[in-house]
């Protein structure tokens, strides 16, 4: 399987730290959960396969439910 990259759709398969630090739109914000499907917004260090990724989940109206830095091992690529 290819490595996860910026703009990929990913699913959270486990959380290594709970509670997970996150930000979001105040009216809809909640913590990331196992099973959430979100988008990788940024690779901080693309050449480092162990570097954390900035991941965001938005609702149907474009509000950010959560934005968090997650470890690659917490995620799986969604085909």
N, CA, C and O atoms as a GROMACS GRO file, in nm:
protein
  316
    1UNK      N    1   0.085  -0.118   0.000
    1UNK     CA    2   0.000   0.000   0.000
    1UNK      C    3   0.089   0.124   0.000
    1UNK      O    4   0.193   0.127   0.066
    2UNK      N    5   0.049   0.225  -0.073
    2UNK     CA    6   0.129   0.347  -0.082
    2UNK      C    7   0.119   0.428   0.046
    2UNK      O    8   0.022   0.414   0.121
    3UNK      N    9   0.218   0.513   0.072
    3UNK     CA   10   0.214   0.595   0.193
    3UNK      C   11   0.103   0.700   0.187
    3UNK      O   12   0.061   0.741   0.079
    4UNK      N   13   0.056   0.741   0.302
    4UNK     CA   14  -0.043   0.848   0.312
    4UNK      C   15   0.024   0.980   0.276
    4UNK      O   16   0.135   1.009   0.321
    5UNK      N   17  -0.045   1.059   0.196
    5UNK     CA   18   0.007   1.187   0.148
    5UNK      C   19  -0.096   1.298   0.167
    5UNK      O   20  -0.212   1.273   0.199
    6UNK      N   21  -0.051   1.421   0.147
    6UNK     CA   22  -0.137   1.539   0.156
    6UNK      C   23  -0.256   1.522   0.061
    6UNK      O   24  -0.241   1.474  -0.051
    7UNK      N   25  -0.373   1.561   0.107
    7UNK     CA   26  -0.501   1.557   0.036
    7UNK      C   27  -0.563   1.418   0.028
    7UNK      O   28  -0.669   1.401  -0.033
    8UNK      N   29  -0.500   1.317   0.089
    8UNK     CA   30  -0.560   1.184   0.092
    8UNK      C   31  -0.677   1.180   0.190
    8UNK      O   32  -0.680   1.255   0.288
    9UNK      N   33  -0.771   1.092   0.162
    9UNK     CA   34  -0.879   1.063   0.255
    9UNK      C   35  -0.832   0.949   0.345
    9UNK      O   36  -0.783   0.846   0.298
   10UNK      N   37  -0.848   0.968   0.476
   10UNK     CA   38  -0.799   0.870   0.574
   10UNK      C   39  -0.907   0.840   0.678
   10UNK      O   40  -1.000   0.918   0.698
   11UNK      N   41  -0.891   0.725   0.743
   11UNK     CA   42  -0.980   0.686   0.853
   11UNK      C   43  -0.893   0.669   0.977
   11UNK      O   44  -0.783   0.614   0.970
   12UNK      N   45  -0.944   0.716   1.091
   12UNK     CA   46  -0.874   0.693   1.217
   12UNK      C   47  -0.898   0.549   1.259
   12UNK      O   48  -1.012   0.506   1.274
   13UNK      N   49  -0.789   0.475   1.279
   13UNK     CA   50  -0.801   0.335   1.321
   13UNK      C   51  -0.768   0.316   1.468
   13UNK      O   52  -0.807   0.216   1.529
   14UNK      N   53  -0.695   0.412   1.526
   14UNK     CA   54  -0.666   0.410   1.670
   14UNK      C   55  -0.617   0.549   1.709
   14UNK      O   56  -0.568   0.624   1.626
   15UNK      N   57  -0.632   0.580   1.835
   15UNK     CA   58  -0.580   0.707   1.889
   15UNK      C   59  -0.475   0.672   1.993
   15UNK      O   60  -0.504   0.602   2.090
   16UNK      N   61  -0.354   0.722   1.973
   16UNK     CA   62  -0.244   0.694   2.065
   16UNK      C   63  -0.250   0.780   2.190
   16UNK      O   64  -0.199   0.740   2.295
   17UNK      N   65  -0.312   0.898   2.179
   17UNK     CA   66  -0.327   0.987   2.294
   17UNK      C   67  -0.474   1.024   2.307
   17UNK      O   68  -0.533   1.076   2.213
   18UNK      N   69  -0.530   0.998   2.421
   18UNK     CA   70  -0.667   1.044   2.447
   18UNK      C   71  -0.667   1.115   2.581
   18UNK      O   72  -0.617   1.059   2.678
   19UNK      N   73  -0.720   1.234   2.591
   19UNK     CA   74  -0.787   1.303   2.482
   19UNK      C   75  -0.686   1.357   2.381
   19UNK      O   76  -0.574   1.396   2.416
   20UNK      N   77  -0.726   1.358   2.257
   20UNK     CA   78  -0.646   1.409   2.146
   20UNK      C   79  -0.662   1.561   2.141
   20UNK      O   80  -0.774   1.611   2.148
   21UNK      N   81  -0.552   1.634   2.128
   21UNK     CA   82  -0.561   1.779   2.115
   21UNK      C   83  -0.615   1.814   1.977
   21UNK      O   84  -0.573   1.756   1.877
   22UNK      N   85  -0.708   1.909   1.971
   22UNK     CA   86  -0.770   1.947   1.844
   22UNK      C   87  -0.826   2.089   1.854
   22UNK      O   88  -0.839   2.145   1.962
   23UNK      N   89  -0.859   2.145   1.739
   23UNK     CA   90  -0.934   2.269   1.730
   23UNK      C   91  -1.052   2.244   1.638
   23UNK      O   92  -1.058   2.142   1.569
   24UNK      N   93  -1.148   2.337   1.638
   24UNK     CA   94  -1.263   2.324   1.550
   24UNK      C   95  -1.357   2.441   1.564
   24UNK      O   96  -1.339   2.526   1.652
   25UNK      N   97  -1.456   2.448   1.479
   25UNK     CA   98  -1.557   2.552   1.485
   25UNK      C   99  -1.640   2.531   1.611
   25UNK      O  100  -1.694   2.423   1.633
   26UNK      N  101  -1.650   2.634   1.693
   26UNK     CA  102  -1.709   2.619   1.828
   26UNK      C  103  -1.847   2.554   1.830
   26UNK      O  104  -1.877   2.479   1.922
   27UNK      N  105  -1.931   2.581   1.733
   27UNK     CA  106  -2.067   2.527   1.736
   27UNK      C  107  -2.076   2.378   1.702
   27UNK      O  108  -2.176   2.314   1.731
   28UNK      N  109  -1.971   2.321   1.639
   28UNK     CA  110  -1.976   2.182   1.597
   28UNK      C  111  -1.855   2.099   1.643
   28UNK      O  112  -1.850   1.978   1.618
   29UNK      N  113  -1.759   2.162   1.708
   29UNK     CA  114  -1.633   2.094   1.742
   29UNK      C  115  -1.654   1.978   1.838
   29UNK      O  116  -1.736   1.983   1.930
   30UNK      N  117  -1.576   1.873   1.813
   30UNK     CA  118  -1.567   1.758   1.903
   30UNK      C  119  -1.432   1.693   1.880
   30UNK      O  120  -1.365   1.722   1.780
   31UNK      N  121  -1.393   1.607   1.969
   31UNK     CA  122  -1.264   1.538   1.958
   31UNK      C  123  -1.268   1.434   1.846
   31UNK      O  124  -1.373   1.378   1.817
   32UNK      N  125  -1.154   1.407   1.785
   32UNK     CA  126  -1.144   1.298   1.687
   32UNK      C  127  -1.180   1.164   1.751
   32UNK      O  128  -1.153   1.141   1.869
   33UNK      N  129  -1.241   1.077   1.671
   33UNK     CA  130  -1.283   0.944   1.718
   33UNK      C  131  -1.236   0.837   1.621
   33UNK      O  132  -1.222   0.862   1.501
   34UNK      N  133  -1.212   0.719   1.672
   34UNK     CA  134  -1.183   0.605   1.586
   34UNK      C  135  -1.301   0.587   1.492
   34UNK      O  136  -1.416   0.589   1.534
   35UNK      N  137  -1.272   0.569   1.363
   35UNK     CA  138  -1.375   0.553   1.262
   35UNK      C  139  -1.402   0.679   1.182
   35UNK      O  140  -1.459   0.671   1.073
   36UNK      N  141  -1.362   0.795   1.233
   36UNK     CA  142  -1.380   0.919   1.158
   36UNK      C  143  -1.304   0.913   1.026
   36UNK      O  144  -1.191   0.864   1.021
   37UNK      N  145  -1.365   0.964   0.920
   37UNK     CA  146  -1.302   0.973   0.788
   37UNK      C  147  -1.279   1.120   0.760
   37UNK      O  148  -1.372   1.201   0.764
   38UNK      N  149  -1.153   1.156   0.732
   38UNK     CA  150  -1.114   1.296   0.719
   38UNK      C  151  -1.010   1.311   0.607
   38UNK      O  152  -0.977   1.214   0.538
   39UNK      N  153  -0.960   1.433   0.590
   39UNK     CA  154  -0.865   1.465   0.484
   39UNK      C  155  -0.732   1.510   0.545
   39UNK      O  156  -0.730   1.585   0.642
   40UNK      N  157  -0.622   1.463   0.487
   40UNK     CA  158  -0.490   1.511   0.526
   40UNK      C  159  -0.470   1.648   0.462
   40UNK      O  160  -0.468   1.661   0.339
   41UNK      N  161  -0.456   1.750   0.545
   41UNK     CA  162  -0.442   1.888   0.497
   41UNK      C  163  -0.297   1.927   0.472
   41UNK      O  164  -0.267   2.010   0.388
   42UNK      N  165  -0.207   1.864   0.549
   42UNK     CA  166  -0.066   1.905   0.537
   42UNK      C  167   0.026   1.796   0.588
   42UNK      O  168  -0.001   1.733   0.690
   43UNK      N  169   0.134   1.776   0.515
   43UNK     CA  170   0.245   1.691   0.561
   43UNK      C  171   0.353   1.785   0.609
   43UNK      O  172   0.409   1.860   0.530
   44UNK      N  173   0.384   1.782   0.736
   44UNK     CA  174   0.485   1.874   0.789
   44UNK      C  175   0.622   1.847   0.730
   44UNK      O  176   0.695   1.940   0.696
   45UNK      N  177   0.658   1.720   0.719
   45UNK     CA  178   0.789   1.680   0.667
   45UNK      C  179   0.768   1.564   0.570
   45UNK      O  180   0.782   1.448   0.610
   46UNK      N  181   0.734   1.592   0.444
   46UNK     CA  182   0.699   1.486   0.349
   46UNK      C  183   0.805   1.377   0.332
   46UNK      O  184   0.770   1.262   0.303
   47UNK      N  185   0.931   1.409   0.350
   47UNK     CA  186   1.036   1.308   0.332
   47UNK      C  187   1.053   1.218   0.454
   47UNK      O  188   1.127   1.119   0.449
   48UNK      N  189   0.986   1.251   0.564
   48UNK     CA  190   0.996   1.170   0.687
   48UNK      C  191   0.870   1.084   0.701
   48UNK      O  192   0.763   1.136   0.732
   49UNK      N  193   0.882   0.953   0.680
   49UNK     CA  194   0.765   0.866   0.686
   49UNK      C  195   0.706   0.850   0.826
   49UNK      O  196   0.600   0.789   0.841
   50UNK      N  197   0.772   0.905   0.928
   50UNK     CA  198   0.719   0.895   1.064
   50UNK      C  199   0.661   1.028   1.114
   50UNK      O  200   0.609   1.034   1.225
   51UNK      N  201   0.669   1.133   1.033
   51UNK     CA  202   0.622   1.265   1.076
   51UNK      C  203   0.470   1.269   1.089
   51UNK      O  204   0.398   1.201   1.016
   52UNK      N  205   0.422   1.351   1.184
   52UNK     CA  206   0.278   1.366   1.201
   52UNK      C  207   0.216   1.437   1.082
   52UNK      O  208   0.284   1.504   1.004
   53UNK      N  209   0.085   1.422   1.070
   53UNK     CA  210   0.009   1.482   0.962
   53UNK      C  211  -0.100   1.572   1.020
   53UNK      O  212  -0.158   1.540   1.123
   54UNK      N  213  -0.126   1.684   0.955
   54UNK     CA  214  -0.239   1.769   0.992
   54UNK      C  215  -0.362   1.716   0.919
   54UNK      O  216  -0.364   1.706   0.796
   55UNK      N  217  -0.464   1.680   0.997
   55UNK     CA  218  -0.584   1.615   0.942
   55UNK      C  219  -0.707   1.694   0.985
   55UNK      O  220  -0.713   1.743   1.098
   56UNK      N  221  -0.805   1.707   0.894
   56UNK     CA  222  -0.925   1.785   0.924
   56UNK      C  223  -1.050   1.709   0.885
   56UNK      O  224  -1.056   1.644   0.780
   57UNK      N  225  -1.151   1.718   0.971
   57UNK     CA  226  -1.284   1.665   0.944
   57UNK      C  227  -1.380   1.783   0.941
   57UNK      O  228  -1.386   1.861   1.036
   58UNK      N  229  -1.456   1.795   0.833
   58UNK     CA  230  -1.555   1.902   0.822
   58UNK      C  231  -1.694   1.844   0.805
   58UNK      O  232  -1.711   1.729   0.763
   59UNK      N  233  -1.796   1.926   0.839
   59UNK     CA  234  -1.933   1.879   0.820
   59UNK      C  235  -1.980   1.917   0.679
   59UNK      O  236  -1.904   1.973   0.601
   60UNK      N  237  -2.105   1.887   0.648
   60UNK     CA  238  -2.160   1.913   0.514
   60UNK      C  239  -2.166   2.060   0.478
   60UNK      O  240  -2.176   2.094   0.360
   61UNK      N  241  -2.160   2.147   0.577
   61UNK     CA  242  -2.166   2.291   0.551
   61UNK      C  243  -2.028   2.355   0.552
   61UNK      O  244  -2.016   2.477   0.537
   62UNK      N  245  -1.924   2.274   0.568
   62UNK     CA  246  -1.788   2.326   0.564
   62UNK      C  247  -1.730   2.370   0.696
   62UNK      O  248  -1.620   2.425   0.700
   63UNK      N  249  -1.803   2.348   0.806
   63UNK     CA  250  -1.751   2.383   0.938
   63UNK      C  251  -1.655   2.275   0.986
   63UNK      O  252  -1.677   2.156   0.964
   64UNK      N  253  -1.549   2.317   1.052
   64UNK     CA  254  -1.448   2.222   1.100
   64UNK      C  255  -1.496   2.155   1.227
   64UNK      O  256  -1.512   2.220   1.330
   65UNK      N  257  -1.517   2.024   1.220
   65UNK     CA  258  -1.554   1.945   1.337
   65UNK      C  259  -1.430   1.927   1.424
   65UNK      O  260  -1.435   1.944   1.546
   66UNK      N  261  -1.320   1.891   1.361
   66UNK     CA  262  -1.191   1.888   1.432
   66UNK      C  263  -1.077   1.902   1.332
   66UNK      O  264  -1.087   1.864   1.216
   67UNK      N  265  -0.969   1.959   1.381
   67UNK     CA  266  -0.842   1.973   1.309
   67UNK      C  267  -0.735   1.930   1.407
   67UNK      O  268  -0.723   1.989   1.515
   68UNK      N  269  -0.657   1.828   1.372
   68UNK     CA  270  -0.562   1.773   1.468
   68UNK      C  271  -0.437   1.720   1.397
   68UNK      O  272  -0.441   1.685   1.280
   69UNK      N  273  -0.328   1.715   1.471
   69UNK     CA  274  -0.206   1.650   1.425
   69UNK      C  275  -0.213   1.504   1.469
   69UNK      O  276  -0.228   1.475   1.588
   70UNK      N  277  -0.203   1.414   1.372
   70UNK     CA  278  -0.213   1.271   1.402
   70UNK      C  279  -0.092   1.196   1.348
   70UNK      O  280  -0.034   1.233   1.247
   71UNK      N  281  -0.057   1.090   1.419
   71UNK     CA  282   0.051   1.003   1.375
   71UNK      C  283   0.002   0.917   1.259
   71UNK      O  284  -0.116   0.881   1.253
   72UNK      N  285   0.092   0.885   1.168
   72UNK     CA  286   0.054   0.802   1.053
   72UNK      C  287  -0.001   0.666   1.098
   72UNK      O  288  -0.090   0.612   1.033
   73UNK      N  289   0.052   0.612   1.207
   73UNK     CA  290   0.005   0.480   1.253
   73UNK      C  291  -0.137   0.485   1.310
   73UNK      O  292  -0.197   0.381   1.336
   74UNK      N  293  -0.190   0.605   1.331
   74UNK     CA  294  -0.329   0.618   1.377
   74UNK      C  295  -0.428   0.615   1.261
   74UNK      O  296  -0.549   0.611   1.282
   75UNK      N  297  -0.375   0.617   1.138
   75UNK     CA  298  -0.458   0.635   1.019
   75UNK      C  299  -0.444   0.522   0.920
   75UNK      O  300  -0.342   0.452   0.916
   76UNK      N  301  -0.550   0.505   0.840
   76UNK     CA  302  -0.540   0.416   0.724
   76UNK      C  303  -0.595   0.492   0.604
   76UNK      O  304  -0.685   0.575   0.617
   77UNK      N  305  -0.540   0.463   0.489
   77UNK     CA  306  -0.582   0.525   0.365
   77UNK      C  307  -0.719   0.470   0.326
   77UNK      O  308  -0.742   0.350   0.332
   78UNK      N  309  -0.809   0.558   0.286
   78UNK     CA  310  -0.940   0.517   0.238
   78UNK      C  311  -0.936   0.516   0.085
   78UNK      O  312  -0.908   0.618   0.024
   79UNK      N  313  -0.962   0.400   0.024
   79UNK     CA  314  -0.954   0.392  -0.122
   79UNK      C  315  -1.060   0.476  -0.191
   79UNK      O  316  -1.066   0.479  -0.314
   0.00000   0.00000   0.00000
